[in-house]
């Protein structure tokens, strides 16, 4: 498909649908387009995958919040596209609770055969990545060091001592799952003896005790998209722990945290900054250079500008994740009062104050307060 459809449209539910209704809607679509019901039907398989991708996002609380805010853009550029399913077996593995522990929905289709669900993939990992506003503005590539489980070298991840192999599990007869009756239905679940592999190790490897994995240190490169916000999770597929017995790796989730900036504050795609001015600058007007995330720009302050006035510099903010536009920079000006002044400055200020009282016609604050209470 050239362009992804809205996930709520795919599932046929409103955007405010509760989690239970979303799960029911997905199960209904999964039953309709299940490969066992539609053999050799590429269109049905595509709809089966599309529904799974939609449910993977809106069926998850955190992903749903990101999708509601940013749409499909929230999962672009390594941010973890919904599901990331490359084949139907990935879907069966991810949603075992809905499929009754097997691809055949608990033996409702294909005479109870279905697809054998293999052992679980590796554990997902989660890290926190601190970024500056400059890095968020441009997008950045970060290399992080990890401790994670990797395949054991002596047994090449098989878990079996060199020279030995595996044999068929006698508990499940090699199917990887066991079934039990529940009224008119049969419920399937991974075999407890072989953990869904269908095979058991005859002689475990001493280095990894048969698990096939050992802890190791590694480095992973993470591509951070421009404009990413604090709290967003970037999903790096296949960079988590290695799975048991050479099964696929889990994923790495990178949680974004913004470093405090000494000049700017962030408000969504906009950045805020405060700039001090002398009284004379605000009274007479001035042109000054304002710092931005990408250098300096000239800003004109009109004569008579009041302290606290906010100016907007268009397009000088951060990139928006859901479009190609940028936010703005908001510049709040304030009058900076000097702590020390020279005798000449005092003389001029006193003269100005006297002239101001004579010509402005304004009453002093004390006079106004006195009149108010009268």
C-alpha positions, 0 to 999 in steps of 0.5 A, a space after each residue: 500500500 502506498 499510504 497507510 490508512 488511519 489505524 482506527 479506520 482499519 479496525 473500524 472503531 472510533 478514536 475514543 473507543 475503549 480498549 475492550 472494543 478495540 480488542 474485539 474489533 481486531 479479533 473479528 478482523 483477524 478471524 475474517 482474514 486469518 490465513 487458515 480461512 483464506 489459503 493462498 489469498 494475498 489480499 486477505 493476508 495483507 489485510 490480516 497484517 494491516 489489522 495486526 499493525 493497527 492493533 499493535 499501536 492502538 491496542 497499547 496505551 503508550 503507543 496509542 497516545 503517541 499515535 493520537 498526537 503525531 499520527 503515523 509520523 510518530 513511528 517513522 525514522 526508527 521510532 518503531 513502526 507499529 508491529 514491524 511484522 515481516 510475516 504472519 508467524 510474527 503476528 501469531 507470536 506477538 498476540 498469543 493471548 488473542 490467538 489462544 496460544 497458537 496461530 489457529 485460534 485454539 484449534 477453531 480452524 484447520 482441524 486444530 492444526 494451525 501453525 506451531 508457535 515457536 519459542 518466545 523471542 528475546 527480552 526487550 530492553 529499555 534505556 534513557 537517552 539525554 539530548 540537547 535542544 540543538 541535537 533535537 533541532 537537527 536530529 542526531 545519531 547516537 552510539 550507546 553502550 549496552 549490556 545484553 544477552 548474546 548467543 553463546 560462542 561455544 555452542 553457537 546459540 544452540 544451547 547444546 554441547 558441541 557434538 550433541 544435538 536436540 531430540 523431539 520433545 516427547 511431551 508435545 510430540 514435537 508440535 511445540 504446544 499442548 491442548 486442553 479441552 474447554 467445553 466445545 473448544 480446545 485451548 492451545 498453549 506452549 509446551 511447558 517441557 520444551 517452551 514451544 520449541 518442539 525439541 529438547 537439548 540432550 546435553 546442555 552447553 556448560 558455558 551457557 547452561 543450555 540457554 544458548 545465551 551469555 551476557 556481553 557488552 556491545 554498542 548500538 547506533 540510534 538514529 534520532 529524528 529531528 523534533 522528537 519530544 521528551 518521553 517519546 520512545 524510539 524502537 530499534 528492532 532486533 537490538 534487545 536480548 538474544 532469544 533462547 536457543 537462537 530465537 530472534 532478538 527482542 527490541 531496544 526501546 530508547 526513551 527521550 529525555 531533554 537536557 535543561 538549556 541555559 538559554 531556551 525553554 521548550 513548549 512543543 515545537 516552540 522555544 522560549 527565551 527572555 532577553 534583557 533590555 535597558 530602559 533607554 532601548 525600550 523607550 527609544 526602540 532598537 535593533 538587536 541580534 537575538 540568539 536562536 538554535 541555528 545562530 543569530 537573527 536581527 529583531 526590531 524593538 519598536 519605541 515604547 515597548 513595554 517590559 514583558 512584551 513577547 515577540 514571535 520569530 516565525 520558523 525559528 523553533 523546532 521541527 514538528 514531527 507530524 509535518 515539515 514545518 517548524 515552530 516559532 521562537 518566542 522572545 520575551 523582553 524585560 527591563 533590566 535595572 542596573 544595580 549601580 549607576 554613576 553620578 552623571 547617570 543619577 543626575 540625568 535620571 532625576 532630571 528625566 523623572 522631574 520632566 516626566 512628572 511635569 509633562 505626562 500628567 500621570 499621578 504617582 502610584 501613591 496618589 492613585 492608591 490614596 484616591 482609591 481609599 478615599 
